[in-house]
């Protein structure tokens, strides 16, 4: 067996994981996790100013449950959101005569 030849300088580059893996935040897609967190924090701020500190914990518990749902959906299918958006916007079923 021959030893592998050394790589030629200038013809190699590191490939970032983001090119073949989806970037996740706490196990959920980055954009959905950020939007969900911002929405729940805004709601918690509203509850804090209007209803009091005791009610401000409710949106944070809701965030934890929603984040868990996003993580479960991501474990089921990493591109669940792309498929859902495609189904809602492209209306595939209307394009086909069968079914």
C-alpha positions in Angstrom: 0.0 0.0 0.0 1.2 3.4 -0.8 1.0 6.3 1.6 -1.5 9.0 0.8 0.1 12.0 -1.0 0.2 15.3 0.8 -2.4 17.8 -0.1 -1.3 20.6 -2.5 -1.2 24.0 -0.9 -4.0 26.3 -2.1 -6.3 23.5 -3.3 -7.9 22.7 0.0 -10.3 24.6 2.1 -12.2 23.8 5.2 -15.9 23.1 4.7 -18.1 24.6 7.3 -20.8 22.4 8.9 -23.5 25.0 8.1 -23.2 24.0 4.4 -24.6 20.5 5.1 -26.2 20.8 8.5 -28.9 23.1 9.6 -27.9 25.7 12.2 -29.9 25.1 15.4 -30.4 27.1 18.5 -31.2 24.9 21.6 -32.3 22.1 19.2 -34.7 24.2 17.0 -34.1 26.1 13.8 -32.4 29.4 14.5 -35.0 31.7 13.0 -38.0 30.1 14.6 -36.3 29.9 18.0 -35.4 33.5 17.9 -38.8 34.7 16.8 -40.5 32.5 19.5 -38.2 33.8 22.2 -38.7 37.4 21.2 -42.5 37.0 21.1 -42.6 35.4 24.6 -40.2 37.9 26.1 -42.3 40.8 24.7 -45.5 39.1 26.2 -43.7 38.6 29.5 -42.8 42.3 29.5 -46.4 43.3 28.8 -47.7 41.0 31.6 -45.0 42.4 34.0 -46.1 46.0 33.4 -49.9 45.4 33.2 -50.6 42.4 35.4 -47.7 42.1 37.8 -44.6 40.0 38.3 -46.5 36.8 39.1 -48.2 36.7 35.7 -44.9 37.4 33.9 -43.8 33.8 34.4 -46.7 32.5 32.3 -45.2 33.5 28.9 -41.8 32.1 30.0 -43.3 28.7 30.8 -45.1 29.0 27.5 -41.8 29.6 25.8 -40.3 26.4 27.3 -43.3 24.4 26.1 -43.1 25.9 22.6 -39.4 25.4 22.4 -39.9 21.8 23.3 -42.4 21.4 20.5 -40.0 23.0 18.0 -37.3 20.6 19.1 -39.6 17.6 18.7 -40.6 18.8 15.2 -36.9 19.3 14.3 -36.1 15.8 15.5 -38.9 14.4 13.4 -37.9 16.3 10.3 -35.1 18.9 10.2 -36.8 20.8 7.4 -40.3 20.7 8.7 -40.8 24.4 8.3 -39.7 24.5 4.7 -42.1 21.7 3.9 -45.0 23.4 5.7 -44.3 26.7 4.0 -44.1 25.0 0.6 -47.4 23.2 1.3 -49.1 26.4 2.3 -47.8 28.6 -0.5 -47.5 26.3 -3.5 -50.7 24.3 -3.2 -49.3 21.2 -4.7 -52.5 19.3 -4.5 -54.3 21.7 -6.8 -51.7 21.1 -9.5 -52.4 17.4 -9.9 -55.5 15.8 -11.4 -55.2 12.5 -9.6 -56.1 12.3 -5.9 
